[in-house]
Every structure is written in structure tokens, then in C-alpha cells.
Amino acid sequence: MKNAENNLDTIIGEHTKFNGEIHSEGGVRIDGEVEGKIHCDGFLLIGEKANIKADIQSCEAIVSGRIEGNITIEKKLELKSSAFINGDIIAKVLSMESGTQISGKCSIRQVDTPKSKEK
């Protein structure tokens, strides 16, 4: 996923608070606070200091921060050792480092999205 990290269109910085819905066709990096909904057709990177209270949908993601909400990832979700998830996870592929904390259900399966139904 290193190449995807280079294609970030939007960055929400560490000292930024955002309340609302994020819809992006490109990559998004979040290091601050977000409350609402996140829909990212590209790559999503959640930094270690990020604090998110939102349901998340993305193609691929790496999470190092804190998320309270459900996560649906079309391809691969990578959880770093500093990640804390309070919510349900659905992903086609899930990898996690030792130390990751999850409070919720995990489903490893194909994600049904409007795009996948068109194909």
C-alpha cells in the first residue's frame, strides 16, 4: 500500500477538528479529529494521533489511531499496533499488528458496494 500513500488528495492535520461528511474519490490522510461519516473511494490513512467518531467506507486503509464507528473496507485493511477500534469491521483482507485493540465484530469477506454490483 506504499504507492497508495503517495496519492493523498486530502490531509486533515493533527490540530484540526472536522464535523460532517467526507466524500473523496482520491486518497485521504487524517491526523486530527473527525466526527460524522467518511467515504473514500481511494486510500485512507488514519494517523496515530487521529481520533475518529465516524462510520468509514474505503477501498483500502491503514489505521494507527482511534476509531469509534463501523469500518467497511473493499480491499485491504491494515491495523497498526497503536490502533484502537470500537465498532464492527468488514474487510476483504485484514492484517493487524500485535497490540491492536478491537471491541466489535470482524467479518473477513467480499464487501458489497455499488461499484462491485455494477461489474
C-alpha positions as CSV (number, residue, x, y, z in Angstrom):
1,M,0.0,0.0,0.0
2,K,3.0,2.3,-0.1
3,N,2.2,3.6,-3.6
4,A,-1.3,4.5,-2.4
5,E,0.1,6.6,0.4
6,N,1.8,8.8,-2.2
7,N,-1.6,9.6,-3.8
8,L,-3.2,11.5,-1.0
9,D,-5.5,14.4,-2.1
10,T,-6.8,15.5,1.3
11,I,-5.0,15.9,4.6
12,I,-6.7,16.7,7.9
13,G,-3.9,17.9,10.2
14,E,-3.2,16.9,13.8
15,H,-4.6,20.2,15.2
16,T,-7.8,20.2,13.0
17,K,-11.3,19.2,14.1
18,F,-13.8,18.4,11.4
19,N,-17.5,17.7,11.9
20,G,-19.5,16.4,8.9
21,E,-19.2,14.1,5.9
22,I,-16.1,13.5,3.9
23,H,-16.5,12.1,0.4
24,S,-13.4,11.7,-1.6
25,E,-12.6,9.9,-4.9
26,G,-8.9,10.1,-4.0
27,G,-6.7,9.4,-1.0
28,V,-7.3,10.9,2.4
29,R,-5.0,11.2,5.4
30,I,-6.4,12.1,8.8
31,D,-4.2,13.1,11.8
32,G,-6.8,15.2,13.6
33,E,-10.4,14.8,14.9
34,V,-13.3,13.8,12.7
35,E,-16.9,13.3,13.7
36,G,-19.5,12.2,11.1
37,K,-19.1,9.9,8.1
38,I,-16.1,9.1,5.9
39,H,-16.4,7.7,2.4
40,C,-13.2,7.3,0.4
41,D,-13.0,5.6,-3.0
42,G,-9.2,5.7,-2.8
43,F,-6.7,5.1,0.0
44,L,-7.4,6.1,3.6
45,L,-4.6,6.7,6.2
46,I,-5.6,7.2,9.8
47,G,-2.6,8.6,11.7
48,E,-1.5,7.6,15.3
49,K,-2.9,10.8,16.9
50,A,-6.2,10.7,15.0
51,N,-9.4,10.5,16.9
52,I,-12.4,9.5,14.7
53,K,-16.1,9.1,15.6
54,A,-17.5,8.1,12.3
55,D,-18.6,5.2,10.2
56,I,-16.0,4.6,7.5
57,Q,-16.1,3.2,4.0
58,S,-13.0,3.0,1.9
59,C,-11.2,1.0,-0.8
60,E,-8.1,0.4,1.3
61,A,-6.9,1.7,4.6
62,I,-4.1,1.8,7.2
63,V,-5.2,2.7,10.7
64,S,-2.9,3.7,13.5
65,G,-5.3,5.9,15.6
66,R,-8.5,5.7,17.4
67,I,-11.9,5.0,15.7
68,E,-15.4,4.8,17.2
69,G,-17.6,3.6,14.4
70,N,-18.1,0.8,11.9
71,I,-15.4,0.2,9.2
72,T,-16.1,-1.3,5.8
73,I,-13.1,-1.8,3.5
74,E,-13.4,-3.1,-0.1
75,K,-9.9,-4.5,-0.3
76,K,-7.3,-4.4,2.5
77,L,-7.4,-3.0,6.0
78,E,-4.1,-2.8,7.9
79,L,-4.3,-2.1,11.6
80,K,-1.1,-0.9,13.3
81,S,-0.2,-1.7,16.9
82,S,-1.4,1.7,18.1
83,A,-4.9,1.2,16.6
84,F,-8.0,1.2,18.8
85,I,-11.3,0.3,17.1
86,N,-14.6,0.4,18.9
87,G,-17.0,-0.8,16.2
88,D,-17.6,-3.6,13.7
89,I,-15.1,-4.3,10.8
90,I,-15.9,-5.7,7.4
91,A,-12.9,-6.2,5.0
92,K,-11.9,-8.5,2.2
93,V,-8.3,-8.7,3.7
94,L,-7.4,-7.8,7.3
95,S,-3.9,-7.6,8.8
96,M,-3.1,-6.4,12.3
97,E,0.0,-6.0,14.4
98,S,0.3,-7.2,17.9
99,G,-1.1,-4.7,20.3
100,T,-4.1,-3.7,18.1
101,Q,-7.3,-3.3,20.2
102,I,-10.7,-4.1,18.8
103,S,-14.1,-4.0,20.5
104,G,-16.6,-5.3,18.0
105,K,-17.2,-7.9,15.3
106,C,-14.8,-8.7,12.5
107,S,-16.0,-10.1,9.2
108,I,-13.5,-11.1,6.6
109,R,-15.4,-11.3,3.3
110,Q,-16.1,-9.7,0.0
111,V,-17.6,-6.2,0.5
112,D,-20.8,-5.4,-1.4
113,T,-20.5,-1.9,-2.8
114,P,-22.5,-0.1,-5.5
115,K,-19.3,-0.4,-7.7
116,S,-19.0,-4.2,-7.2
117,K,-22.6,-4.7,-8.1
118,E,-22.1,-2.9,-11.4
119,K,-19.4,-5.3,-12.5
